[in-house]
Each structure stands twice: as structure tokens, then as C-alpha cells.
Amino acid sequence: MYFDQLSLARQLDIVFKELHPELSELSSGTIFVQIRNNVIGKFGVRHLPLEGTDGKFEPKGAGLSNIQQRSFLKMALDALKYKTNWTHGEIDLDFTLRQNKLYTSVQFESNYNMSNLLMRKTN
């Protein structure tokens, strides 16, 4: 089976499964997925690996639990409903844990190619 045969939602589910171990150690960050022709290519997590105060690093807190990761995935899948009319771009899924509560937000970036538009207009 090829990724272009999978729905974007199924591809996103695969991304979250791959990132599960990393997310279980992170309390904040951004999952990014780069999309081309409605197929996820590159994906990963942007995060600050160390945080400190007064020149000292703080002990690393707990990351996302299994339940929080499932909730985060559900939010990400629900957000796909807002992706309209574009096939190339990036989705950024921000997350942070505060007092063991998960806060999330989503940002879409659509990409277009002028040469593709010009070729369509001249044909």
C-alpha cells in the first residue's frame, strides 16, 4: 500500500503512532506535518529540550500520557475539517501541559506554485 492511497486522517494517525515515544517525554512543543499532493512527507516535533531559570536547568517534567496523546490526535483529526482547497502546505499542532491539562492549537499553511497557475491559465 502506498501513502497516496491513504486518507490524510489515516496518515496523521500513523504520524502520531511514530511520535508516541517522543511525545511521552515532552510537556510542550509543536508537531509539524508537511503535505504535498495531500500526502504527508516530512513530519516531526519542534521543542525546547532544556529549560532553565537563573542559569540552572529545571528537572524534566512528565510528558503526554497515553490518554492525552489520544485526545491530541482526536483534536488534530477534527482540525482536518478546516483544511480546504489546498493540497500543498504544512500543519503545525502546538501543545503544552499546564497543571496536567493539555492545551492545543492548530495552524495551517497553504502553499501554491505560481508556475502551476500560469500553466493552467494558458492551457
Secondary structure, DSSP 8 states (H G I E B T S, - for coil): --GGGS-HHHHHHHHHHHHHHHHTT-SEEEEEEEEETTEEEEEEEE--S--EETTEE--------HHHHHHHHHHHHHHGGG--S-SSEEEEEEEEEETTEEEEEEEEEE---HHHHHHHHH-
